[in-house]
Amino acid sequence: MASSKEYLAFILEQLSELTGVSARGMMGEYILYYNGKIVGGIYDDRLLVKPTKSARTFLPNAPLELPYEGAKEMLLVDNVDDRAFLTALFRAMYEELPAQKPKKKNR
């Protein structure tokens, strides 16, 4: 099941206090970026984030779920109605996230 554009719009609105949050569509799902770093994504209308140390602190009881078959497990964020919580979660995670790798140029 692909994620809906309405759910994506809702999550982006919840994160609207942060500058630099964006999404990119990928096979019916959405990858979420915060200032160029991948934070997580929306998969089957679920917000999943990378299981960083700070994310585990914010979400101590969150289950690890697979975004899709063969992927690494991510933390399920079920508190999506709380804007302040989501904003604080993304801010806390930012420093722990790896920088984007530069794209290879075709020769």
N, C-alpha and C positions, 0 to 999 in steps of 0.2 A: 504494500500500500504506500503510495507516495504521499508526501506531506502537502498540506493545502497552503495556498498563498495567503489565506486568511490567518492561519496560525503563525506563519512567518511574520506577517504584518503586526499581529498582536505582540509577538516577542520583541520585534524591533521597536515597537511603541513603548513597551515596558523598559527597554534599555535606552530610551531617547535622551536621558540625562547625560549619557556618555557620548563624547565625540569620538569618531573613529570606529564605530560599530558598523559592519557591513555584512552582507550575505552574498554567497554565490551559489547558484543552482548547480546541482550535480546529480544527474540521473534521477530526477524526481524528488530529491532531498536538497537540503541547504547546508552549506558549510558557513559557520559564523566566524568572523574575524573581529579582532579588537586591535586597532592601530597596527594592522598588518600581520598580526599573529593569530593563528588558528586557536580558538578557545574551545570550540566544540561544533555542534550542529543540531539541525532539526531533522529527525528521522522518524517516519511514521507518526508525525504530529507529537513527538516527544522532544523535549530539550535535553540534550546530553552534552556533558562537558568532559574535558580531559581530566583524569584523576590525579591532579597535582596535589601536593601536600596541603595547600591552602583550601583547595576545593573539598578535600576530605575533612578538613576542620569545619568548614561551613556546612557540609552535608554528611555528618557522621553516620547517619543511618541509611543513606541513599544506597540503593542497590546498584551493582555494576551490571550494565546491559550491553548487548551487542547492537551497534547501530545497523549493521548488515552482516550477512554471512561472511566469515573470514576476517572481520575487522577486529581491532583491539577493543577491549571493554571500556566503557565510559560510564560516568556517574549520571544517573537520572536525576534531573532537577524537577521536583514536583511542586515546588513553591513558586510557580511562575506568576502568581497574582500579586506578589509583593515586590513592587518596583525597587524599593530601597535595598532589599535583600539581593536581588539580581545585580543591581549596580555595584554593591559592595563585593559580591562574589567575583564579578569580572575584574574589578580593580585589584582585588587580592591575588587573583590568578596571574595577572599580566607578567610580573617579573619572572615567574617560574616557567613561562612558556618559551619554547625555542623560537628563535628568529626564523623567518621564512628563508628557505634556501633560494638563491638566485636561479632564475630559469636558464636552462642551457639554450644557447643560440644554435639554430640549425645552420650548418655550413653547406 
